[in-house]
Amino acid sequence: MVQETYLRAFRSIARFRGDAAVSTWLYRIVANCSSSYLSRRARSRSRQTHLDEGLGVAEPRTERDLEAVVGASVDRDALVTALRRLPASLRAPVVLRDVYDLPHEAIARELGISKTAAKVRLHRGRRRLRELIYPDARPAPGARRPSVSAPPAPGADQRGLNRRAQAL
């Protein structure tokens, strides 16, 4: 992948307009190379499976647990569907962080927002994904606002006050 990325960058350096940083431009080349590679690999596996079925050849990975493979496929489909349902402003930070493993600073630069805004959008995007994938699940602790808030007890320590303020 590294070799292919450098080769593509070398071939297209004349088309680099300078609108973005070189690192951002290279990042897109890496993402596109990876996507192309994964697509080619999936097509070749599919083609090989069809050939093997026609010849009566057994699946080479018989040690794999079929239930785990099917479960992973279902989970992946649910995740992809939920990601598509997210608004772009929440989807981008989630993908950049959880798929491409970019730090918050790089996400902020890429999206043209502050680092704090990137963190907030990432948190909201992950929370919304969780709600979309597991609609019947209980909310995470602290995610729900209490219906009635009792005033702090006299003499409560400062940390307790802070925790209650954050829960509200």
C-alpha positions as CSV (number, residue, x, y, z in Angstrom):
1,M,0.0,0.0,0.0
2,V,2.8,2.4,0.8
3,Q,4.5,1.8,-2.6
4,E,1.2,2.2,-4.4
5,T,0.5,5.4,-2.5
6,Y,3.9,6.9,-3.4
7,L,3.5,5.9,-7.0
8,R,0.1,7.5,-7.3
9,A,1.4,10.6,-5.6
10,F,4.3,10.8,-7.9
11,R,2.1,10.4,-11.0
12,S,-0.3,13.1,-9.9
13,I,2.0,15.7,-8.3
14,A,1.4,18.0,-11.3
15,R,-2.3,18.0,-10.5
16,F,-1.8,19.1,-6.9
17,R,-3.5,22.5,-6.6
18,G,-2.3,23.5,-3.2
19,D,-5.8,24.2,-1.9
20,A,-5.1,21.8,1.1
21,A,-2.0,20.7,2.9
22,V,0.2,18.1,1.3
23,S,-0.5,15.8,4.3
24,T,-4.3,16.1,3.6
25,W,-3.7,15.4,-0.1
26,L,-1.6,12.3,0.7
27,Y,-4.1,11.1,3.2
28,R,-6.8,11.1,0.5
29,I,-4.5,9.1,-1.8
30,V,-3.9,6.6,1.0
31,A,-7.6,6.3,1.6
32,N,-8.3,5.8,-2.1
33,C,-5.5,3.2,-2.5
34,S,-6.8,1.3,0.5
35,S,-10.4,1.4,-0.8
36,S,-9.3,0.2,-4.2
37,Y,-7.2,-2.6,-2.7
38,L,-10.1,-3.8,-0.5
39,S,-12.5,-3.8,-3.5
40,R,-10.1,-5.7,-5.7
41,R,-9.5,-8.3,-2.9
42,A,-13.2,-8.7,-2.4
43,R,-13.8,-9.2,-6.1
44,S,-11.0,-11.7,-6.4
45,R,-12.2,-13.7,-3.4
46,S,-15.7,-13.8,-4.8
47,R,-14.5,-14.9,-8.2
48,Q,-12.3,-17.6,-6.6
49,T,-15.3,-18.9,-4.6
50,H,-17.4,-19.2,-7.7
51,L,-14.6,-21.1,-9.5
52,D,-14.1,-23.4,-6.5
53,E,-17.9,-24.1,-6.3
54,G,-18.0,-25.0,-10.0
55,L,-15.1,-27.4,-9.5
56,G,-16.4,-28.9,-6.3
57,V,-13.4,-27.7,-4.3
58,A,-14.0,-27.3,-0.5
59,E,-13.8,-23.9,1.1
60,P,-10.1,-23.4,2.1
61,R,-10.9,-21.8,5.4
62,T,-12.9,-24.6,7.0
63,E,-11.5,-23.7,10.5
64,R,-13.6,-20.5,10.6
65,D,-16.7,-20.6,12.7
66,L,-19.6,-20.0,10.4
67,E,-21.8,-18.4,13.1
68,A,-19.0,-15.9,13.9
69,V,-18.7,-15.0,10.2
70,V,-22.4,-14.5,9.8
71,G,-22.6,-12.5,13.1
72,A,-19.8,-10.2,12.0
73,S,-21.5,-9.7,8.7
74,V,-24.8,-8.8,10.3
75,D,-23.0,-6.4,12.8
76,R,-21.1,-4.8,9.9
77,D,-24.3,-4.4,7.9
78,A,-26.1,-2.8,10.9
79,L,-23.1,-0.4,11.4
80,V,-23.0,0.6,7.8
81,T,-26.8,1.2,7.8
82,A,-26.5,3.3,11.0
83,L,-23.6,5.3,9.6
84,R,-25.6,6.1,6.5
85,R,-28.4,7.4,8.7
86,L,-26.1,9.8,10.6
87,P,-25.9,13.4,9.4
88,A,-22.7,14.2,7.6
89,S,-21.6,16.5,10.4
90,L,-21.6,13.6,12.9
91,R,-20.6,10.8,10.5
92,A,-17.3,12.4,9.4
93,P,-15.7,12.7,12.9
94,V,-16.7,9.1,13.7
95,V,-15.2,7.7,10.5
96,L,-12.1,9.8,10.7
97,R,-11.4,8.8,14.3
98,D,-12.7,5.2,14.4
99,V,-11.8,4.0,10.9
100,Y,-8.8,6.1,10.0
101,D,-7.6,6.6,13.7
102,L,-6.9,10.3,13.3
103,P,-6.3,12.4,16.4
104,H,-8.8,15.1,17.4
105,E,-6.5,17.8,16.1
106,A,-6.3,16.3,12.6
107,I,-10.1,15.8,12.5
108,A,-10.6,19.4,13.4
109,R,-8.2,20.6,10.7
110,E,-9.8,18.2,8.1
111,L,-13.3,19.5,8.9
112,G,-12.4,23.1,9.5
113,I,-13.7,23.2,13.0
114,S,-12.2,23.6,16.5
115,K,-10.7,20.6,18.4
116,T,-13.5,21.0,21.0
117,A,-16.1,20.9,18.3
118,A,-14.5,17.8,16.8
119,K,-14.6,16.0,20.2
120,V,-18.3,17.0,20.8
121,R,-19.3,15.8,17.3
122,L,-17.4,12.6,17.8
123,H,-19.2,12.0,21.1
124,R,-22.6,12.8,19.7
125,G,-22.0,10.7,16.6
126,R,-21.0,7.7,18.6
127,R,-24.0,8.1,20.9
128,R,-26.4,8.4,18.0
129,L,-24.8,5.3,16.4
130,R,-25.4,3.4,19.6
131,E,-29.0,4.5,19.6
132,L,-29.5,3.5,16.0
133,I,-27.9,0.1,16.3
134,Y,-29.3,-0.8,19.7
135,P,-32.7,1.1,19.9
136,D,-33.9,-0.9,22.9
137,A,-30.8,-0.6,25.0
138,R,-30.7,1.4,28.1
139,P,-28.9,4.7,27.9
140,A,-25.3,4.9,29.2
141,P,-24.9,6.1,32.7
142,G,-25.2,9.9,32.9
143,A,-26.7,10.1,29.4
144,R,-30.3,10.7,30.7
145,R,-31.2,13.8,32.5
146,P,-32.8,13.1,36.0
147,S,-36.5,14.0,36.2
148,V,-36.2,15.5,39.7
149,S,-33.1,17.1,41.0
150,A,-32.6,17.2,44.7
151,P,-30.5,20.1,46.1
152,P,-27.1,19.1,47.4
153,A,-26.9,18.0,51.0
154,P,-25.4,20.6,53.4
155,G,-21.7,20.0,53.8
156,A,-21.4,18.0,50.5
157,D,-17.9,17.9,49.2
158,Q,-17.0,19.9,46.0
159,R,-16.4,16.8,43.9
160,G,-20.0,15.6,44.6
161,L,-21.3,19.0,43.5
162,N,-19.3,18.8,40.3
163,R,-20.6,15.3,39.5
164,R,-24.2,16.4,40.0
165,A,-23.7,19.5,37.9
166,Q,-22.2,17.4,35.1
167,A,-25.2,14.9,35.3
168,L,-27.6,17.8,34.8
